[in-house]
Amino acid sequence: MDQDAFRETYREVNENFCAFEKSVLINQCNCSKAERFCIAEREGVHCLSEEGQARCLDALSILRDHATFALRELTEGKLPHGKAMRVQIGGMRGLNKLLNGDDTQVPDVDAILQAAIQRWGSLEQLPFSEIMPSIAAYKGKTRARRRQKN
């Protein structure tokens, strides 16, 4: 399947996409509202809740806006993959650490965001100064160096 056909099929099948799809696919975050699907041997994730999707999109947008310094980059436009992962995984780990004391696993993105809204009143009121160190500290996979042949 060529890339254009895949993208078109993907958009048709996945109207309610998961905002945390990248982090769910690499098993760094879980979510009770996420459901995996396959197209042409590729995996995707869609959200089972329109309300949940809106909450996640808002959370990512707000985290990204506050992460300018931690990312060392202006956050206009699409972020490179590694920096998008830092916002998604680092941001959710930081938030989970504040709520549950655990910064290694994200058991349920939707539940964490709902608990955060309940505790701080809205996503805009999150303690970003306490979340940003987790975004700055998150390191994704590094590529293995190739050995030079002698």
BADRENDO-400463 format. One line per field, with one value per residue (C-alpha): x, y, z; residue in three letters; residue number from 1. Coordinates in steps of 0.5 Angstrom, whole numbers, plus 500, padded with zeros to 3 digits. Example, Ala and Ser with C-alpha at 12.3 -4.5 7.8 and 13.67 -1.06 7.14 Angstrom:
% residues 2
u <- c(525; 527)
v <- c(491; 498)
w <- c(516; 514)
code <- c(ALA; SER)
pos <- c(1; 2)
This chain:
% residues 150
u <- c(500; 503; 504; 498; 493; 495; 494; 487; 485; 488; 484; 477; 478; 480; 476; 477; 484; 488; 492; 497; 497; 505; 506; 501; 504; 510; 507; 509; 502; 496; 489; 482; 479; 484; 483; 488; 487; 491; 491; 496; 500; 501; 498; 494; 490; 483; 479; 473; 471; 470; 470; 476; 479; 478; 481; 487; 488; 487; 492; 497; 496; 497; 503; 506; 505; 509; 514; 518; 524; 524; 524; 529; 525; 519; 513; 509; 508; 509; 514; 519; 518; 523; 520; 513; 514; 518; 511; 507; 511; 514; 508; 504; 509; 510; 503; 502; 508; 504; 498; 500; 507; 509; 513; 515; 508; 502; 497; 491; 492; 484; 484; 490; 487; 480; 484; 488; 482; 478; 484; 486; 480; 482; 488; 490; 491; 496; 503; 507; 513; 513; 511; 517; 522; 519; 519; 526; 528; 525; 530; 527; 531; 537; 540; 545; 552; 554; 561; 566; 569; 577)
v <- c(500; 507; 512; 517; 511; 509; 516; 517; 510; 512; 519; 515; 510; 514; 520; 520; 520; 519; 525; 521; 516; 516; 514; 509; 505; 505; 503; 509; 511; 507; 510; 507; 511; 508; 503; 500; 498; 495; 498; 494; 491; 498; 500; 506; 508; 512; 515; 512; 519; 525; 529; 525; 527; 534; 534; 531; 535; 541; 538; 537; 544; 547; 543; 545; 552; 552; 547; 552; 553; 546; 544; 550; 551; 556; 551; 554; 549; 541; 539; 534; 527; 527; 533; 531; 525; 529; 533; 527; 522; 527; 531; 526; 523; 529; 530; 523; 524; 530; 526; 519; 520; 515; 518; 512; 509; 513; 508; 512; 518; 520; 518; 523; 529; 528; 528; 534; 538; 536; 538; 544; 546; 547; 544; 552; 552; 546; 547; 547; 549; 542; 539; 542; 538; 531; 534; 536; 530; 525; 522; 517; 512; 514; 510; 505; 507; 503; 500; 501; 496; 495)
w <- c(500; 498; 503; 500; 500; 507; 510; 506; 509; 516; 516; 514; 519; 525; 525; 533; 533; 540; 541; 545; 539; 539; 546; 547; 541; 544; 551; 555; 556; 557; 557; 558; 552; 547; 542; 537; 530; 524; 517; 512; 518; 521; 528; 530; 536; 536; 542; 544; 547; 544; 550; 552; 546; 547; 554; 551; 545; 550; 555; 550; 547; 554; 556; 549; 550; 557; 555; 550; 555; 557; 549; 547; 541; 539; 539; 533; 528; 528; 533; 531; 533; 539; 542; 541; 545; 551; 551; 551; 555; 560; 561; 563; 567; 571; 572; 574; 579; 582; 583; 585; 586; 580; 575; 571; 568; 566; 567; 564; 561; 561; 568; 570; 566; 570; 576; 575; 573; 579; 583; 580; 577; 570; 565; 565; 573; 573; 577; 570; 574; 577; 571; 566; 570; 567; 560; 560; 563; 559; 554; 548; 545; 542; 536; 537; 534; 528; 529; 524; 520; 521)
code <- c(MET; ASP; GLN; ASP; ALA; PHE; ARG; GLU; THR; TYR; ARG; GLU; VAL; ASN; GLU; ASN; PHE; CYS; ALA; PHE; GLU; LYS; SER; VAL; LEU; ILE; ASN; GLN; CYS; ASN; CYS; SER; LYS; ALA; GLU; ARG; PHE; CYS; ILE; ALA; GLU; ARG; GLU; GLY; VAL; HIS; CYS; LEU; SER; GLU; GLU; GLY; GLN; ALA; ARG; CYS; LEU; ASP; ALA; LEU; SER; ILE; LEU; ARG; ASP; HIS; ALA; THR; PHE; ALA; LEU; ARG; GLU; LEU; THR; GLU; GLY; LYS; LEU; PRO; HIS; GLY; LYS; ALA; MET; ARG; VAL; GLN; ILE; GLY; GLY; MET; ARG; GLY; LEU; ASN; LYS; LEU; LEU; ASN; GLY; ASP; ASP; THR; GLN; VAL; PRO; ASP; VAL; ASP; ALA; ILE; LEU; GLN; ALA; ALA; ILE; GLN; ARG; TRP; GLY; SER; LEU; GLU; GLN; LEU; PRO; PHE; SER; GLU; ILE; MET; PRO; SER; ILE; ALA; ALA; TYR; LYS; GLY; LYS; THR; ARG; ALA; ARG; ARG; ARG; GLN; LYS; ASN)
pos <- c(1; 2; 3; 4; 5; 6; 7; 8; 9; 10; 11; 12; 13; 14; 15; 16; 17; 18; 19; 20; 21; 22; 23; 24; 25; 26; 27; 28; 29; 30; 31; 32; 33; 34; 35; 36; 37; 38; 39; 40; 41; 42; 43; 44; 45; 46; 47; 48; 49; 50; 51; 52; 53; 54; 55; 56; 57; 58; 59; 60; 61; 62; 63; 64; 65; 66; 67; 68; 69; 70; 71; 72; 73; 74; 75; 76; 77; 78; 79; 80; 81; 82; 83; 84; 85; 86; 87; 88; 89; 90; 91; 92; 93; 94; 95; 96; 97; 98; 99; 100; 101; 102; 103; 104; 105; 106; 107; 108; 109; 110; 111; 112; 113; 114; 115; 116; 117; 118; 119; 120; 121; 122; 123; 124; 125; 126; 127; 128; 129; 130; 131; 132; 133; 134; 135; 136; 137; 138; 139; 140; 141; 142; 143; 144; 145; 146; 147; 148; 149; 150)
